[in-house]
């Protein structure tokens, strides 16, 4: 999705590259950035960073119905600009 060359892990001043990671699927209908458990514990994970500078994010949202008779997936790309 994003083939930008960037320094990893990302930092709060990064304007390109990934800022969040993928986690295994859950039954929850929501996802927070950073994860709620990290916010509650006041921890900053190495591979998830909230930016302190203006930048654009591109997210790929994927849903899966897990139907045993033949599952279906769908995805959408969305952009967010943080100023």
C-alpha positions as CSV (number, residue, x, y, z in Angstrom):
1,X,0.0,0.0,0.0
2,X,2.8,2.4,0.8
3,X,6.2,1.8,-0.6
4,X,7.8,5.0,0.9
5,X,11.3,4.4,2.2
6,X,11.5,5.7,5.8
7,X,13.3,5.4,9.0
8,X,11.9,2.7,11.3
9,X,10.5,2.6,13.9
10,X,8.6,5.7,13.1
11,X,8.9,8.8,15.3
12,X,6.5,11.6,16.4
13,X,8.1,13.9,13.7
14,X,7.7,11.5,10.8
15,X,5.7,12.8,7.9
16,X,5.8,9.6,5.8
17,X,5.7,5.9,6.3
18,X,3.7,3.7,8.7
19,X,2.7,5.0,12.1
20,X,0.5,2.1,13.3
21,X,0.7,-1.7,13.0
22,X,-1.7,-4.5,12.2
23,X,-3.1,-6.6,15.0
24,X,-4.9,-10.0,14.8
25,X,-8.6,-9.8,14.2
26,X,-11.1,-9.4,17.1
27,X,-14.8,-9.2,17.4
28,X,-14.7,-5.5,18.2
29,X,-16.2,-3.0,15.8
30,X,-13.7,-0.3,16.7
31,X,-10.0,0.3,16.7
32,X,-8.2,3.1,18.6
33,X,-4.8,4.6,17.8
34,X,-2.9,3.9,20.1
35,X,-4.5,0.8,21.6
36,X,-6.7,1.5,24.6
37,X,-4.6,-0.7,26.9
38,X,-1.5,1.3,25.9
39,X,-3.4,4.6,26.6
40,X,-4.6,3.3,30.0
41,X,-1.1,2.1,31.0
42,X,0.5,5.4,29.7
43,X,2.9,3.5,27.5
44,X,4.2,4.4,24.0
45,X,4.6,1.2,21.9
46,X,7.6,1.1,19.6
47,X,5.6,0.4,16.5
48,X,2.6,2.8,17.0
49,X,3.3,6.5,17.1
50,X,1.0,9.5,17.2
51,X,2.4,12.3,15.1
52,X,3.3,15.7,16.6
53,X,3.5,17.3,13.1
54,X,1.1,17.8,10.2
55,X,0.9,14.7,7.9
56,X,-1.4,12.5,5.8
57,X,-2.4,9.0,6.8
58,X,-3.8,6.4,4.4
59,X,-5.8,3.6,6.1
60,X,-7.0,0.3,4.6
61,X,-10.2,-0.9,6.3
62,X,-10.8,-4.6,6.0
63,X,-13.9,-6.5,7.1
64,X,-14.5,-10.2,7.1
65,X,-17.7,-12.1,7.8
66,X,-16.2,-15.4,8.8
67,X,-19.0,-17.4,7.3
68,X,-18.1,-21.1,7.6
69,X,-19.9,-21.9,4.3
70,X,-17.7,-19.4,2.4
71,X,-16.3,-16.3,4.0
72,X,-16.3,-12.9,2.3
73,X,-13.9,-9.9,2.8
74,X,-14.1,-6.3,1.6
75,X,-11.8,-3.4,1.9
76,X,-11.8,0.4,1.5
77,X,-9.0,2.9,1.4
78,X,-9.5,6.2,3.3
79,X,-7.2,9.2,3.8
80,X,-6.9,11.5,6.8
81,X,-4.9,14.7,6.9
82,X,-3.7,15.9,10.4
83,X,-2.8,19.5,10.7
